[in-house]
Amino acid sequence: MEIMRLVVAGTVGAGKSTFIRTVSEIDVVDTDRRATDETAEIKHRTTVAMDFGRLTFGSDMALHIYGTPGQQRFDFMWDILIKKAHAFILLVAAHRPQEFRYARRILSYMNRRVQIPYIIGITHMDCEGAWSSENIKLALGFVEEISQPPVVVLHAEERDTVVQAIVALVQYYIQSTTA
């Protein structure tokens, strides 16, 4: 069986764990613990190592989905998870512009370690104060049209939008690896 590895990265509360739980066909393996730092202002529990889910495509292909912790103090896990990944998605919460700079740092971190296809997934577009996709792309440093990754808007609790994001990533992966 061929196994493809997808990493779901992003800031705290962007929807990484929810993304994986929404689409995984197995019970998600997680390392959620009670938040004890500033993360507790956003949510009660947080990922401290990784999340793991799986999605099978037919009898000969599986997608292993790994979620990273959002806090920088756990960035050693980002390094471990991204090394064997085939692609990644960076989730960005549209309603927390104060975190866009940090999302940009995560993106830079990942891209310094591997050169693999990735897309940007924008979450929380339905929240008050959400920025537009175009403004988020600018905040992430994408000012030129050339070589911009695809950007998808998704709701991490809605299976259809999560699946659409994975399909967009797979299409981009195929396009990037055959070009």
C-alpha positions as CSV (number, residue, x, y, z in Angstrom):
1,M,0.0,0.0,0.0
2,E,1.3,3.4,-0.9
3,I,1.2,5.9,1.9
4,M,1.2,9.7,1.4
5,R,1.9,11.9,4.3
6,L,0.1,15.3,4.8
7,V,1.1,17.7,7.6
8,V,-1.5,20.2,8.9
9,A,0.3,23.2,10.4
10,G,-0.8,26.5,11.7
11,T,-1.3,28.7,14.7
12,V,-3.0,27.8,18.0
13,G,-6.8,27.5,17.4
14,A,-6.6,27.6,13.6
15,G,-8.4,24.3,13.4
16,K,-5.7,21.7,12.8
17,S,-7.0,19.0,15.2
18,T,-10.6,19.6,14.1
19,F,-9.6,19.3,10.5
20,I,-8.1,15.9,11.1
21,R,-11.0,14.7,13.3
22,T,-13.5,15.8,10.6
23,V,-11.9,13.7,7.8
24,S,-10.2,10.8,9.5
25,E,-11.7,7.4,9.1
26,I,-10.1,6.2,12.3
27,D,-10.3,7.5,15.8
28,V,-7.7,10.3,15.9
29,V,-4.6,9.7,17.9
30,D,-4.0,13.0,19.8
31,T,-1.8,14.5,22.5
32,D,-4.2,17.1,23.7
33,R,-3.6,18.4,27.2
34,R,-5.0,21.2,29.3
35,A,-3.7,24.6,28.1
36,T,-1.7,26.2,30.9
37,D,-0.2,29.3,29.1
38,E,-1.7,32.1,27.0
39,T,-3.3,29.4,24.8
40,A,-5.9,29.0,27.6
41,E,-7.4,32.3,26.5
42,I,-8.3,30.8,23.1
43,K,-9.1,27.2,24.1
44,H,-9.0,24.8,27.1
45,R,-7.0,21.9,25.5
46,T,-4.1,22.1,23.1
47,T,-1.9,19.7,21.1
48,V,1.5,19.2,22.7
49,A,3.1,16.7,20.3
50,M,0.9,15.7,17.3
51,D,-2.5,14.5,16.0
52,F,-2.7,11.6,13.6
53,G,-5.6,10.5,11.4
54,R,-5.9,8.4,8.2
55,L,-7.9,8.5,5.1
56,T,-7.9,5.5,2.7
57,F,-8.3,5.8,-1.1
58,G,-9.2,2.3,-2.5
59,S,-7.2,-0.7,-1.6
60,D,-3.7,0.6,-2.5
61,M,-3.4,4.2,-1.1
62,A,-3.7,5.8,2.3
63,L,-3.3,9.4,3.4
64,H,-1.7,9.7,6.8
65,I,-2.6,13.1,8.3
66,Y,-0.3,14.6,10.9
67,G,-1.3,17.7,12.9
68,T,1.4,19.9,14.4
69,P,1.2,21.7,17.7
70,G,0.6,25.5,17.3
71,Q,3.0,26.7,20.0
72,Q,6.5,27.6,19.0
73,R,7.9,25.8,22.1
74,F,6.9,22.5,20.4
75,D,8.6,23.4,17.1
76,F,10.8,20.3,17.4
77,M,7.7,18.4,16.5
78,W,7.2,20.5,13.4
79,D,10.7,19.4,12.3
80,I,10.0,15.7,13.0
81,L,6.7,15.7,11.2
82,I,7.6,17.7,8.1
83,K,10.7,15.7,7.2
84,K,8.8,12.8,5.7
85,A,5.8,14.7,4.5
86,H,4.8,14.8,0.9
87,A,2.8,18.0,1.2
88,F,1.4,20.3,3.9
89,I,-1.4,22.7,4.5
90,L,-1.0,25.9,6.6
91,L,-4.2,26.8,8.4
92,V,-4.7,30.5,9.2
93,A,-7.5,31.8,11.4
94,A,-8.9,34.7,9.4
95,H,-10.3,36.5,12.5
96,R,-7.0,36.8,14.4
97,P,-4.8,39.1,12.4
98,Q,-2.4,39.4,15.3
99,E,-1.3,35.9,14.5
100,F,-0.6,36.3,10.8
101,R,3.0,37.2,11.4
102,Y,3.4,34.0,13.4
103,A,1.7,32.0,10.6
104,R,4.2,33.5,8.2
105,R,7.0,32.3,10.5
106,I,5.6,28.8,10.6
107,L,5.4,28.8,6.8
108,S,9.0,30.0,6.5
109,Y,10.1,27.3,9.0
110,M,8.5,24.5,7.0
111,N,9.8,25.8,3.7
112,R,13.4,26.1,5.0
113,R,13.3,22.4,5.9
114,V,11.6,20.9,2.9
115,Q,10.6,21.8,-0.6
116,I,7.2,20.2,-1.0
117,P,3.9,21.4,-2.3
118,Y,1.6,23.2,0.2
119,I,-1.6,25.2,0.2
120,I,-3.0,27.8,2.5
121,G,-6.3,27.0,4.3
122,I,-8.2,29.9,5.7
123,T,-10.5,29.1,8.6
124,H,-12.9,31.1,10.7
125,M,-14.1,33.3,7.8
126,D,-17.5,33.4,9.5
127,C,-16.2,35.1,12.6
128,E,-16.4,38.8,13.3
129,G,-13.3,40.7,12.2
130,A,-12.3,38.1,9.6
131,W,-9.9,39.4,7.0
132,S,-10.4,38.6,3.3
133,S,-8.3,35.9,1.6
134,E,-6.5,38.5,-0.5
135,N,-5.5,40.5,2.6
136,I,-4.3,37.3,4.4
137,K,-2.2,36.4,1.4
138,L,-0.6,39.8,1.5
139,A,0.0,39.4,5.3
140,L,1.7,36.1,4.7
141,G,4.0,37.7,2.2
142,F,2.5,36.7,-1.1
143,V,2.7,39.9,-3.1
144,E,3.5,38.6,-6.5
145,E,1.1,36.4,-8.5
146,I,3.9,34.2,-9.6
147,S,4.5,31.0,-7.5
148,Q,1.7,31.6,-5.0
149,P,0.3,28.4,-3.5
150,P,-3.5,27.8,-3.8
151,V,-5.6,29.3,-1.1
152,V,-8.8,27.6,0.0
153,V,-11.4,28.7,2.5
154,L,-12.7,25.9,4.7
155,H,-14.6,25.3,7.9
156,A,-12.7,22.6,9.8
157,E,-15.9,21.1,11.2
158,E,-17.5,20.6,7.8
159,R,-16.3,17.4,6.1
160,D,-17.1,18.7,2.6
161,T,-14.8,21.7,2.9
162,V,-12.0,19.7,4.5
163,V,-12.3,17.1,1.7
164,Q,-12.2,20.0,-0.9
165,A,-9.1,21.3,0.7
166,I,-7.4,17.9,0.5
167,V,-8.5,17.5,-3.1
168,A,-7.1,21.0,-3.9
169,L,-3.8,20.0,-2.2
170,V,-3.6,16.6,-4.1
171,Q,-4.3,18.4,-7.4
172,Y,-1.6,21.0,-6.6
173,Y,0.8,18.2,-5.6
174,I,0.3,16.3,-8.9
175,Q,0.7,19.5,-10.8
176,S,3.9,20.4,-8.9
177,T,5.5,17.1,-9.1
178,T,4.9,16.5,-12.8
179,A,5.9,20.0,-14.0
